Amino acid sequence: MSERTIKMPDIGEGIAEVELVAWHVKPGDTVAEDQPLADVMTDKASVEIPSPVTGTVTWVGGAVGTVFAVGAEIVKIEVAGSAASARGAPAAAKTAGASAATTSVAKAQAAVAAPAPAAAVAAAAAPATRAAVAAAAPRAAVAAPSLAAKPPAERPIASPSVRRRAWELGVDLARVRASGTAGRVMHADLDAYAKANPGVARDAAAQPSAAIAPTLPMTPSGTPREGVESIAVIGLRRKIALRMQDAKRRIPHFSYVEECDVTELEALRAALNAHHGAARGKLTLLPFLMRAIAAAVAEHPAVNALFDDEKGVLARHAPVHVGIATQTGSGLMVPVVRHAEALSLWQAAAEVARLAAAARAGSITRGELSGSTITITSLGAIGGIVTTPIINAPEVAIVGVNRIVERPVVRGGQVVVRQTMNLSSSFDHRVVDGHVAALFVQALKRLLETPALLFVD
């Protein structure tokens, strides 16, 4: 027997340190080769760190929330074999670990994922019996997964994104046949189970977001509640907190709010959906707003820019890459619709839907979460009257959408009911003057209130 020390691999892209967001093992657990040891968070991505060997965990190097530098010791595993063979393995193990982690990013394990629930952080990996069987079985002999349910067993091995999807579908992972290495449940296994058991799996889209706090239990009148819940701010939640804090501290925000009469726009949207919705898909307000932004920044390019305040350089972009602030069970993410200026309404709608689905499923890539030049944020039907959105640095502008409501409006001396909506936009006052911001928002207002202008070159 000999002890192997597993170090934090180089995940690539110049990343020097990562934050530990979940352990999948604890001292005393038996692990198989390629079994996930831990989840770590980079700037935007959650990445699984697999085990390069089969053995027994003897030590883990830190609590959830610990920041590890690349090359730092994270786990020690006791493996069978001679000391000589163990001495010859570290370099290969390090290379294998780095390759596995990098492949994980490339396959969308680099998607921004939520920290595992508290139970998952402290949970043990697969028991020794299953690990030993998985390690001994030839990989080529792994049979295709059965679509039938299996009886509940020990805690299954699965990535955070798979666990989140299972929760959203109402599926017990212990009943899903696993096809991955060492009995790991994959997305395809979950899809197969949901298809074979439609009565068990529910529609994830109909479920409330995991980010919405559960309703407090009702208590009899006059009965006080007791207790304090301490929640560690780690992983994606910490990254969001740091980005928001940095943006508010470094950027002198100012907000500009304007009311828009979107009655004609809503009528056009309803007509297009009635005539083309079945074949092309339903349109929301978002594609129209993206088209309006693309047209408005052609007149006011100062708002479609990135500001490097350290170098003192403002980069104005010709293409319009629109970030769409999206709430997911993992937290707030900003997928990017590239070249919005070149997309039709239905192309823009399809791309927004694709990116939002990938973000919520945990399969979105790092590239799809970067490169925006201006951002849209909306709370939909709960969008309130006015918001003061925080700029998505290093951008210099963000457009906020408030809910559409019916209001009495005076038109031609008569009071009529119109559908109105407020645009709440924020700007970086270091490089965008109030006059420029006002002209940009007024251009948006003109385009949204007279939607025919959206289709005039």
N, C-alpha and C positions, 0 to 999 in steps of 0.2 A: 504494500500500500504506500502511496505517496500523496502529498498535498499539492494541488495546483492553485495558483493565485490567478484569478480572472481580473483583468484590468479594463478600464473604460476604453473602448475602441475609438479610433478616429472615425467619426461619422461623416466627415468630409465637409465641403463648402466653407472651410476656414473656421469651423466651430471649435472653440477652445475649451468650453465648459458646458455642462448640462445640469439640469435639476432633476433629482430623483422624485418621481411622482407616484410610483407604486412598486411594491415588492411582490413577486409571485412565489418566492421561496422563503424559508426561514431555516436556521440551524437545525440539523437533524433530518431535513427532507432529502429524499433521494430524487435525483434529477437525471433525465436522459439527454443525450446530445441533441442540440437544437431546441430544447425546451426553453421557453422564455424564463429568464431570471428576474428581470425588472423592466419597468417602463421609465424612460427619461424624456424630458422636455427640452427641446432646443428653442431657438427664438420663436418658431412657429409650429414645430412639429413634435408629435409624440412618437418615439421610436422604441421598439422592443430590443432588449439585449439578450441574445440567446446564449445558451451554454455550449461551449465547444467540446465538452466531455460528458461522460456518464459517471456519476459518483454520488457522494453524500455531502451536502452542504455543511461546513463546519463553522463558517463565519460570514456575516454580512456587514458591509462597511458604512452604516449610517442609517438614520431615520428618514422617512419621507420628508421631502423639503430640502435635503442636503444637496449642496452644489458640488459636483465632482469635476475636476479638470480631466482632460483627455490623458490617459495613462495612469490615472489614480486606481488604486486597488479597490474593488467593489465586492468581490465574493471570493471565498476560498472553498475548494471542493476536494474531498479525499477520493482518490481514484485508485482502482486496482492496477497493478503493473509494477515493473521494476523501477528503481530510482533512475536508472540510466535512460529508460524510455521516457520518463517524466521530464528529465532534463532536456531531452531533445525536442520536446513538444511545444514549449512556450511560444516560440516565434511563429510556428504554424497556427497555434491557437489564436494568437493576437491577430494574425492576418485573416483567419476565418471569422473571428468576431467582428472585425471591421467590415469585411465583405458582407456578412449577414446583415449588419445594421444598415449599411449603405443600400443593400438590395431592398431592405424594408422600407426605406425612404422612397426608392424608385417605384415600388409597388403600391404606394399610397398609404403605407403605414406611416409615412411622413405627414399624413393628414393631421390637422390639429384635432386632438382627441381629448376628451375629458379625463381628469384624474379618476382612477378606479375608485369605486365606493369604498368606504372604510373597511367593510368586510373583506373586500378583495385585496386591500393593501396588506393585511395581516394573514391572508389565507395561505394554506399550504398548497404546494404543487401536487401533482399526481403521486399516489402512494408508491412504495417500492415495488409492489407486485406488478402494477401496470407499467411502470418505467422499465423494469427488467424485461418484461415481455416485448415492449416496444423496441428496446435497444437490441434485443436478440433476433428479432424477426427481420428477414431480408426485406429491404425497401421495395424491391421489384415485386414482391409477393403481396403487397398491400391490396386488398380487394376493394372494389368500388363500393362506396357507402350505400347502405340500404336506405330506401325512402321510408321504411317503417320506423316507428318510434322504438326506442330501446328503453328498458326499465331504468328508473332513477338509480344512479350509482354514486361514486365519489365525485368531488368537485371537478368539473371539466376544465381543460386547458383551453383558453381562448384569449384573443387580444381584446383591449378595451373597446374597440369599435364593434367587434362581434358581440361582446356582452351588452353594449348599449342597444344594438339592433334587436337582440333577443328580448331585452326588457321592453322595448317599444312594441314588439310583436306579441308580447305575452307568452313567450316560449321558454320552457325550462331547458337550459342548455344540457342538463344531465340526461335528457331524453334524446338528444340529437346524436346521430351516428357521426363520428369524426373521421375525416380522411387525411388530416394533416400529420406531420411527423410527431411521434410520441403521443398520439391520441389527441392532437390539437384540433379543435372545431374551427372550420373555415367559414367564410361568408357563403360559399357554395353549398356547404352542408346545411346551413341555416335556411337558405333558399329552398333546398330540396325538402327539408322537413316541413316548412310552411306550406309548400305546394301539396305535399302528401297528406297534410293534416289541416285542411282549411277551417275546420271547426274549432281548432285550438288557437291558431295564430289569428291575431286581430290586425286590422288596418292601422299601420303606424301613423299614417297621416291624420287619422281621426283622434289620435291620443294627444293629451296635453303635453306641451314641451316639458322636458325634464328640468329646464331652467326655471319653471314656475314653481314657486314654493307651495307645498301642500297646504290645504285649508286647515286651520287650527281646529281641533276637536271642540265641539260644543260642550259647555259646562253649565251646570245649574246656576241660576241667578244667584249672585252673592258669593260664589265659590271662587276664590282666587287661584290663579295658576302659580306654580313654583318651578324653579329650575332654570339653569342657564346652559345653553349649548355652545361649546367652543368649536369653531370650525377653522382649521388651518387654511390659510390662503396660499395655495401652492399651484404648481402646474400652469395651465392656461389662465386660470383666474389671476394668478400672480403676474403673468405676462401682460394681461389686459390692464391690471392695476398700474404696473410700471409704465406702460405706454401712455395711459391716460394722464398719469401724474406728470410724465415728462412733457407731454403735449401742452398741458395747461400751464406748466411752469415756464416753458421756453417760448410759447407762442402767445402774443398779445391778441386774443380773440376779440372780434366784435361781431354781433349778430344783426341781421336785417330781416324783418318779417314783412311779407306782403300778402294781401288777400287776392285770390284768383277766382274768377267766376268760371267754373268748369262745366257749366250746363251743356254747352255745345259739344265739348269734348266727350262727356259721358254719353250723350246721344249718339255721337259717332262711334264710340267704343261699343255700345249696345248693338248698333246696326251691323258693325263688322262681325261681332260675335254671332249674331243671328244668321248672317249670310255665310260666314266662313268658319265659324267655331268648330263645327263637326269635323271638317277636313283639315284645318290648320291649327286648331287649338284655341282656347279662350285667351283673350287679351286682358291684362290688368292695366292699371294706370302706368305702371313702371316703364313699359316700352315707349309710351308716348313721351314721358318725362326724359328718358334717355335720348330720344330723338331731338327733343327741345334743347337739351343741354348741348348736344353736338352742334346744333345750329347756332346757339347763343355764343358758344366759345369761339366760333369762327369770327364773330364780331368783337369779342372781348377775350383775346387769348391770354390775358394776364391771369385769369383764374384757372386755366388748365396748365398748371405748372408745378414744379417741385422746387423747394428752396433748401439748399444746403447751407445752413447758417454758419457752419464751421469754416467753410471755404468762401462764404459770401457770394455764392453763385445761384442765380435763379434760372432754371431750365424750363423754358416754355415748350410744350409739346404740341406738334401738329396732330398726331392721332389722339383720339379721345378714348382712353381706357377707363371705363367706369367701374369703380368699386361699389359693390352692393352690400351694405351692412346687413348681416344675416344672423338671426338668433338661432342657436342650436342647443342641444342638450349639453354640449361641451362649453358653451359660452358664446360670446360674440365673435364672429369671423367675417372677413371681408373678401369674398370671391371677386374676381375681376373679369368683367366682360370686355374683351379687347376689340378695338376698332369699332366702337359703337356708331361712329359716323358712317360706316359702310354697311350697316345691317338694316334689313327691313324690320317692320314691327314684329312679324312672326319669328324672324330669326333671332331678334333680341329677346323675345319672350321665351323661346326654346332654350337659349343659352342661359338665361337667368334660372329657368327651371332645372336645367341640368346641373348647374353649379350649386344651387341650393340643395338639391337632393344629395349630391356628393358630399357637401359640407355636413349635412345632418346624418349621413350614413357613416361619416368618418373616413371616406375614401378619397377626399380631395387632395390634390398634390400641392407641394410648396409653390410651384410655378403658377398655379391657379389662384394663389393667395397673395401674389405680389405683382407690382408693376402698375398699379392704378395711378391715374393722374388727377382724378376728381371723384368724390364719393357721394352716393345717395344713401340717406338713412330714413327709414320709415317705420312707424309702429302700427301701420295699418289702421284698422277700425278703432284702436285705442290710442291713436296718435295725438289726442289732446288738441288744444287750441294753438299753443305756441310751444316750441322747444328751443333749446340753445345747444345744438350739437357741437361736440368736440371734434376739431379737425384731425383727420387721419394723416399725421405727419409722415413724410415731409411735404405732403400736399398743402395747398394754400387756401382751399375752399371745400366746403361740404354743403350739400343741399338737403335740407330736412323737409319731409312731407308730413303734414298733419291731416287728420281725417276730413272727409268730405261730408258736409252737413247742409241741410236746407235752411236758408235764411231769407227773411224779407229784404228785398233790394228795391230801391227806387230806380225805375227805368222809364224815361219819357214822361216824368211826372206821375207815374203810377207805381204803387207798391206791388211787386210781384215776388213770387217764391222762386229762388234760384239756388242751384247747387254750388256751394263755395268751398274753398280750401285755402288754408294758409301755407305758404312756403316759408320755412324758417331756416335761413342759411347763415353760416359762420365763415369768417374770412381771417386770414393772417394779415394784421394791420401793418406789419413790417414791410410788406411788399404789395399789398392790395389796398388802395385808397378807398375811402367810403364812396366817393363818386363813381369809381369803376365798379364797385360791388353793386351799387344801386342800379346802374345801367344794365349790368348782367341780369339781375333779378327781374327788372322791368322787361327785358327781352324775353325771359322765360314766361312771364305773365302774358305778354302779347301773343306768344306762340301757343300757349295753352288755352287762352280765351278765344283765339281764332284758329282752330286746329287745321284749317285748310292751308295755312302758312307752313305747316310742318312738311308739306309735300311740294313746296315751291322751291326750286333750286335758285 
